[in-house]
């Protein structure tokens, strides 16, 4: 938790996924491949990310700033 924000990008489709998985993506502000959202780095968000690691790519705010 070095940075206060993390960036999540959807890299795979949610077609064929369970409704709960699709709901988690929507809660993260995603819905299409390539869509990116910046979220606060909190335990609730980390828990949602842990449910769909196969569909998203996560970057810490510090990594994004240095790129």
C-alpha positions as protocol buffer text, in pm:
chain_id: "A"
residue {
  index: 1
  type: UNK
  ca { x: 0 y: 0 z: 0 }
}
residue {
  index: 2
  type: UNK
  ca { x: 276 y: 243 z: -90 }
}
residue {
  index: 3
  type: UNK
  ca { x: 44 y: 437 z: -316 }
}
residue {
  index: 4
  type: UNK
  ca { x: -311 y: 547 z: -252 }
}
residue {
  index: 5
  type: UNK
  ca { x: -438 y: 435 z: -592 }
}
residue {
  index: 6
  type: UNK
  ca { x: -429 y: 133 z: -819 }
}
residue {
  index: 7
  type: UNK
  ca { x: -517 y: 106 z: -1185 }
}
residue {
  index: 8
  type: UNK
  ca { x: -713 y: -192 z: -1314 }
}
residue {
  index: 9
  type: UNK
  ca { x: -760 y: -279 z: -1681 }
}
residue {
  index: 10
  type: UNK
  ca { x: -988 y: -548 z: -1819 }
}
residue {
  index: 11
  type: UNK
  ca { x: -790 y: -778 z: -2047 }
}
residue {
  index: 12
  type: UNK
  ca { x: -1034 y: -1064 z: -2104 }
}
residue {
  index: 13
  type: UNK
  ca { x: -1404 y: -1091 z: -2176 }
}
residue {
  index: 14
  type: UNK
  ca { x: -1658 y: -1181 z: -1909 }
}
residue {
  index: 15
  type: UNK
  ca { x: -1867 y: -1381 z: -2158 }
}
residue {
  index: 16
  type: UNK
  ca { x: -1927 y: -1724 z: -2013 }
}
residue {
  index: 17
  type: UNK
  ca { x: -1845 y: -1610 z: -1661 }
}
residue {
  index: 18
  type: UNK
  ca { x: -2079 y: -1648 z: -1367 }
}
residue {
  index: 19
  type: UNK
  ca { x: -2310 y: -1356 z: -1288 }
}
residue {
  index: 20
  type: UNK
  ca { x: -2123 y: -1287 z: -964 }
}
residue {
  index: 21
  type: UNK
  ca { x: -1798 y: -1249 z: -1159 }
}
residue {
  index: 22
  type: UNK
  ca { x: -1959 y: -1008 z: -1406 }
}
residue {
  index: 23
  type: UNK
  ca { x: -2103 y: -811 z: -1114 }
}
residue {
  index: 24
  type: UNK
  ca { x: -1759 y: -781 z: -961 }
}
residue {
  index: 25
  type: UNK
  ca { x: -1623 y: -639 z: -1286 }
}
residue {
  index: 26
  type: UNK
  ca { x: -1906 y: -385 z: -1295 }
}
residue {
  index: 27
  type: UNK
  ca { x: -1833 y: -289 z: -934 }
}
residue {
  index: 28
  type: UNK
  ca { x: -1472 y: -225 z: -1033 }
}
residue {
  index: 29
  type: UNK
  ca { x: -1599 y: 9 z: -1306 }
}
residue {
  index: 30
  type: UNK
  ca { x: -1510 y: -225 z: -1591 }
}
residue {
  index: 31
  type: UNK
  ca { x: -1725 y: -380 z: -1860 }
}
residue {
  index: 32
  type: UNK
  ca { x: -1530 y: -396 z: -2184 }
}
residue {
  index: 33
  type: UNK
  ca { x: -1191 y: -529 z: -2283 }
}
residue {
  index: 34
  type: UNK
  ca { x: -938 y: -247 z: -2266 }
}
residue {
  index: 35
  type: UNK
  ca { x: -1138 y: -37 z: -2022 }
}
residue {
  index: 36
  type: UNK
  ca { x: -927 y: 109 z: -1738 }
}
residue {
  index: 37
  type: UNK
  ca { x: -1026 y: 250 z: -1403 }
}
residue {
  index: 38
  type: UNK
  ca { x: -826 y: 405 z: -1119 }
}
residue {
  index: 39
  type: UNK
  ca { x: -943 y: 304 z: -774 }
}
residue {
  index: 40
  type: UNK
  ca { x: -833 y: 368 z: -414 }
}
residue {
  index: 41
  type: UNK
  ca { x: -603 y: 102 z: -271 }
}
residue {
  index: 42
  type: UNK
  ca { x: -830 y: -37 z: 2 }
}
residue {
  index: 43
  type: UNK
  ca { x: -895 y: -390 z: 132 }
}
residue {
  index: 44
  type: UNK
  ca { x: -1245 y: -396 z: -22 }
}
residue {
  index: 45
  type: UNK
  ca { x: -1105 y: -320 z: -367 }
}
residue {
  index: 46
  type: UNK
  ca { x: -822 y: -573 z: -323 }
}
residue {
  index: 47
  type: UNK
  ca { x: -1085 y: -836 z: -235 }
}
residue {
  index: 48
  type: UNK
  ca { x: -1277 y: -766 z: -555 }
}
residue {
  index: 49
  type: UNK
  ca { x: -955 y: -786 z: -755 }
}
residue {
  index: 50
  type: UNK
  ca { x: -878 y: -1123 z: -595 }
}
residue {
  index: 51
  type: UNK
  ca { x: -1208 y: -1262 z: -731 }
}
residue {
  index: 52
  type: UNK
  ca { x: -1131 y: -1181 z: -1096 }
}
residue {
  index: 53
  type: UNK
  ca { x: -750 y: -1193 z: -1142 }
}
residue {
  index: 54
  type: UNK
  ca { x: -786 y: -1392 z: -1465 }
}
residue {
  index: 55
  type: UNK
  ca { x: -985 y: -1111 z: -1633 }
}
residue {
  index: 56
  type: UNK
  ca { x: -791 y: -802 z: -1527 }
}
residue {
  index: 57
  type: UNK
  ca { x: -445 y: -650 z: -1508 }
}
residue {
  index: 58
  type: UNK
  ca { x: -349 y: -448 z: -1200 }
}
residue {
  index: 59
  type: UNK
  ca { x: -90 y: -171 z: -1169 }
}
residue {
  index: 60
  type: UNK
  ca { x: -1 y: 20 z: -856 }
}
residue {
  index: 61
  type: UNK
  ca { x: -12 y: 398 z: -878 }
}
residue {
  index: 62
  type: UNK
  ca { x: 364 y: 418 z: -820 }
}
residue {
  index: 63
  type: UNK
  ca { x: 437 y: 190 z: -1117 }
}
residue {
  index: 64
  type: UNK
  ca { x: 208 y: 390 z: -1345 }
}
residue {
  index: 65
  type: UNK
  ca { x: 371 y: 719 z: -1245 }
}
residue {
  index: 66
  type: UNK
  ca { x: 720 y: 587 z: -1326 }
}
residue {
  index: 67
  type: UNK
  ca { x: 620 y: 455 z: -1672 }
}
